Amino acid sequence: MAVIRKADYYYGSLLSVLVNGGLVPALFEKENDNRQIYEVTTDKGTYLIYTKYNTTPSGSKDFTWSFSFSDNEIKEINKLHLESSKEKEIIFAFICAQRQLNDSNQVIAIVHWNEFLECVDIQKQQTRGTSRLSIKAVKGSPKLRLYGSKRADVLDGKDNTIKIERNRLNSL
């Protein structure tokens, strides 16, 4: 008998959106519950989607989800990038949820490789401690804001985040 794990609900949300959009994802690699890697081919290209979820946002009006990356995960991401062919683009799908499931303030943030690199120092040259990427959903804004251990959210009193569309998954 199959056991349903908490992670299945969150990774299942990404799979549901992909399948409902007419795509056929394939599980590329599975080692643990901390992340999943899927391969998806669309008419625009083939993607390796590195997926993580978080169900504990901070904030009460605007929500922020932080995704930490262990040294082993950073090594794995580097290895994926080095081994992926030019035909496969690595993107990240961050499932930003809450423990109490409802339709509001839950998103899947699609982050491209170059945006990930702007927020997370995968060479560990500039940051100490845990590598992290944060996603902030500002109430009423059509954009999500990205920042991380390599990129501050505010610099010299000004917004320093990378702004991305909430519905990027539709553009794959």
N, C-alpha and C positions, 0 to 999 in steps of 0.2 A: 504494500500500500504506500502510495506517495505521501510525503509529509509536506504540508504547505508552510512555508517559512514567511516571516514578515517581509523579507527582501523580495519575495515573489510578487507581492502586491505592488511594490514601487517599480521594479523592473518590468512588471507586467503592464504598467501604465504606459511606459515608453513603447513596448511592443504593440500594445493596442492602438496607439496613435499611428505607428508606422503601418500596421496592417490595414487599419481603416483608411489610410491614405493610399492604399494600393501597392505597398511595398512588401517584399518577402525577406525579412531579416533572417540571418543565420547566426547561431551562436558560434563565435570565432574561438573563444577560449574561456574556460571557467576554472578558476582555482579556489576562489573563496567568496564569501558573502559581501566583502567590502566593495566589490566592483564587478562589472560584467563587460565583456567586449563583444560587440556584434559586428557582422559584416553586412552591409546593405548596398545593393546596386540599384541605381535609378537611371533614368535617361540622361541625367547630368553627370553621372560618375559612380565610382565605387568608393564607399566610405568604411573605415574602421571606426566604430563609435565606442569610445571608452566612456563607460557609464558609472556614475556614483549617485547615491541619494542621501538626503538629509531630511529628518523629520522634526528638527528642533531649531526653528528660526529664532533669532533674537529680535527684539523690538515689539512695539504694540500697534503702531500705526503703519510704519514702513517695516517690512520684514527683511532680515538678512540671514542668509544661510552660508555657513562656512564649511568648506570641504578641505580636510587635511590630507596630506600625502606623505606616507612613510618613505623612508629612504628606499625600501624595496619597491614601492610603487613608482617612485621617480626613476629607478633603474629600469623597471618594466616599461614605463612610458618611453624612455630613451631607446630601449631595445626595439620597441614597436616601431618607432620613428625610423630607426636605422634599417630595420629589416623590411619595412613596407616598401612596396614597389611604387614607382611614380604614378601608377594607375590607381592607387588607393590613397585617399586623403584621410588623415587621422583628424577626427573631430571629437569633441567631448559633449556628452549629454548629462547635464546635472539636473537631477530630479529634485525639485525644491517643493517639499510637501510639509504637511503638519500631521501630528498624531491623530487629531480628530479630522477625518476626511470630510471635506466639503469642497464646493467648486471655487470658492474665493481664495485668492492668494496662494495658489498652487500652480507652479509652472515647470516646464522643462526648458532649461536654458541650453541652447546650442552654442558652443564656444569653439571657434576655429583655432588651429594650431598657433598662428601668430599672436592671437589674443591671449591664449594660455601662456605663451612665452613672455608676454609683457607683464603678466601678473605673478607668475611662478618662476623662480630661478631654478631651472632644472639642473644647472651645472653647480648649484650651491656655492656660487662665488660671492654673491652679495648678501645673502641671508643666512642667519643662524637659526637654529631651532627647526621647527616643523614647517615644511612648505605648505602654503595654504592659498586657496582661491575663495573669494567671497562674492556672493551674488545678492544684490539688494533690489527689492521690488518696491518702488515708491508708489504709494497709493495714487491712482489716477493717471499714472504715466504709462505710455505705450512702450517704453523702453526699460530694460533691466540695466543695472549698473554693475560692472565687474571691477574688482581690485584684488589685491592679494599680498602675500609676503614680500613680493618684489615691487609692488606698486601701491602707494598709499591712496586712500580714498579722497583725502584732502591734502593739497600741497599749497603752501603759502596762502592759506585761507580760501582757496578756490577748489571747486570740484575737479578731481583728477581721475575720475572713473572712466572706464570704457563703456560706452552706451551701445547696447545691442537690442534689436527688435525682439519682442516677446514671442512672436510666432515664426521664428526662424526654421523650425522643423518643417514647415510647409515649403521651404525653398530648396530642400534637398532633391 
